[in-house]
Amino acid sequence: MEIHQETDRDISVNVRFRLNGVAYYKPAPVNWTLLRFLRDDLGVYGTKCGCEVGECGACTVIINGLAVNSCLIMASQVDGADIWTIEGVATPGTNSLHPVQEAFIERDAIHCGFCTPGTIMSTIALLLKNKRPGDDEIKIALAGNLCRCTGYIQIIEAVKKAASSISAKDLEKFIPKKR
């Protein structure tokens, strides 16, 4: 990592990472969270800014195969990481959604949509660990994602639907690449 300082208030660190399968080498301000870096520098707006203290899950992304609140990670900490956001879930160049996205639509688990990107990312991270989770595992995996619209029943049903139709091929791109 290289540290750059232009003024006392403008210190950045160059970080190498993959975002939605694309390699980056960029300066990351040391006082920016990953959430702010994604939205304000990289133009990735699907990751929502909710509470900014790790309570709501609206900013959930997948880092190295794990669901993480991007508001709690500093941008300078992602050096060497594989990061996935909602923008990378569907396969580019196709007009088809990922099976998790399809399940959320099919089970009416999307209402206002604010929590949906983070909830989908938590679901994918869960399915990376266990392709056939039980109700308790689903509830634990989604405990950090708040939703004010659905009452959670539709979300749990969507996760079950996704688990029943997901294949290893649908999840392989989210598995961290060995370097």
N, C-alpha and C positions, 0 to 999 in steps of 0.2 A: 504494500500500500504506500502510495506517495501522499504526503500532506502538503497542501498548498495554503498559503495565507497571503491575502492581498491587503486586508485591513484587520484590525483587532476583532471586528464583528463578522468577518467573512472567511472562515476556515473551512476547507473542504478536503476530503480524502478520495482518491481515485479508487473505485471499486469495480471488480469484474463480477458479473452475474449473468444469469440467463433469465429472461422474463418472457413467459409464454413461449419458450423454445427459441428465443432470439438472444444471441450473445450481445452483451453491452460492456463497455469500459467507459465509465463516466465519473466525473467528480460529484461527490455527494456531500452537501453541507453537513458538518458534524453535529449541528444543532437541529437538523430536520429528522422527523420520524420517517419511517418507510412509507406510511400513509401519505404524508405531505410530498415526499419524493415522487411517489407514483402519480399523484394527481397534479402537482404543480410543475414538475420537471418533465415527466414522461407522458403526460396527457392521458393517463389511464384512470378514467372517471367511474368505472363500474364499481370500484372499491369505494364504499360509502364512508363518509365522515359522520359518525354519530356522536358518541360520548367523549372520545379521545382519552379515555382512561381505562380501556380494556373491559368494560362492563356490558356493552351491547352486542358485540360481534359483527356489526355492520361492515367493519373493515377487514374481515377475515380473508386471508390469502393462504396459499399453501407454500411453505418454505421447506425444501428438502423433504417433501412427503408429509409434513405435519401442518395441521391447521394452526394459524398464528394470527393474533390481533396485530395488524400492521401499525396501529397507533402506539404499540408498546415496544417496537423495535426501532432502533436508530438506523437510518439509511446507511450509515458507515459500517454497520454490522453485517451487511448482506454480501460482503466480499466472498466469492466462490459459491454463492447459493444458487439453487434452482427455485425460481419464484413463479407461481401460477396465480393469475387473477381470473375473474369471470370472463374477461375478454378472450382468454386462451382456451376456454372449455370446449366450445364447438370447434369442429375441424374447419380450418380456413379453406376457402374456395369451394365449399359445399353449401348447399342450402338446407342442411340438416342440423338439428340440434343434437347435443350429447344426450345419451339415455337418461342421465340425472335431470337435465333440463326438461326433457319430455315428460318424465315422471312427475315433476313439480306442476307442469301445466295440466297433465291428465288428472291429477288428484286435487286440482284446484288449491294448490298450496301457495299460490301467488295472488296477493290482493293488492296492496299499494305498491309492492315491489321493493321497498327500501331495504328490507332485511334479506331479500332473496339472494343477492350475490354472495353474501357471507354465509348464508345457510347452505347454499349449494356447494361452496368450497369446503365447509365442514363435513358435508355429506361425502364428498369425494375423498377427503382425507380419511374418514371412517372406513369407506369401502376399500381403500388401499390397504388398511390393516385387516379388515374382516369383510369378505364379500357376502356374508350371510349373518349380519348382526341381529341379535334379539332386541326386543322392545327396550329393555334396560340399557343395553349398549347404545342404542339410538338416542335415548333420552340423555345419557351422559355425554355423548358426542355433541349434541345440540344444546347442551345446558348453557353455553356461553353466547348463544344467538337469541336475542330477544325479538319477539314478533308481537305487535299490538293488534294485528288484524285477524289472524287465522285461528287462534285458540290452540295451535300446535297439532291438533289431531290430523289435519290435512298434510302437514309437513311430515309427521311420522309415517303416515300412509304413503307419501311420496318417496320417502327413503326406503320403505319396504318394497315398493314397486320398482324402484331403481335397482335395489339389491337383487330382485328376482330376474331382472333382465340384463344386468351388466355382464360384460365379458372381460377377460383379462386384456384383450386388445383395446377396449374402451378406457382402460386405466393406465396402460403402459407409458403413455407420454408424461404422466404425473410422477412416475418413479424417478427419483434423483439420478442423474447421470454420474457415473464414477469418473473421477478425474485422475 
